[in-house]
């Protein structure tokens, strides 16, 4: 057995070992708001439920390992002591991943991830309309665990109202775990899905993804593409130009001779197939052709 003392390891190495060993971890999709009313949305896997009476959830936006800066979520809950914890299921995991991108202050991650802002009943931050369970919370306290990069900050949240979509409720008002289809984080790019095991999602770009809001309206409002599909498409650095798109059309015309006359719906079905194999670039070229 290989043994380590934390002080012998770099923070980055220790961080990776901890996240890979302590898994799977549920995901808090935390919605907050700053003093000027700007919404913010970000996922956190340092998260769990810790009490039923009172109902307490705790998540931890850690200080960045790379430069010891803090996240907008942490600053927001210090200014406005309220948040909404939205659970992440498989239907929106790609959008949750996209929302973790480090967009500048003031950028609305709801729009970037293509998610619906729903007004809360008792708190100021918005709920994620696509999330099957949403907890409106007041923030009781924020506990700093350290001053250096990698240090966590425990945000202790008391649930004041919860919303559960009927699709995941049994007749006796218990939650159907299979219908809920939650996902959780593991180490690196690995996630796990209830009853399905591990799968991978490439980490968001170090540079900024264009976001779902930068996709054409016909793509954003597709009746074929799912939120996960849109999340994958929004996590690209730029859209292909006309020359690249035309070259792609010429290359695939042998397989799709009617490509220039296809309807949006026909193109979206083929693009969805590309996305199922992780071929985001081909899907985008087809959708923009």
JOLINQUI-V890664 format. One line per field, one symbol per residue. psi: psi as a letter, one per 20 degrees, with the letter a starting at -180 (. if undefined). A space follows every 50 residues. Layout:
psi: ???
//
This chain:
psi: ppqqphiiqqhggggggghhhnqqpqponpprqahijpqqpqqpinqrpi qhnropqprooqqphgjkrqqhgghgihgolqrpopqorhhjhhhgghii qmqqpipohgghikqpppprhirhqqqohiphppopqqogrpopirirpi proooopppiqqppqhhjprhjkrpohhhglqrqqbqcjprqppjiaqrq opqqqhrpqhqhiiqqhhghkqigprhgghhghilqhrqqrhgggggggh hihhhmhjhijqrggghhgghhgghhjjmhgggggghi.
//
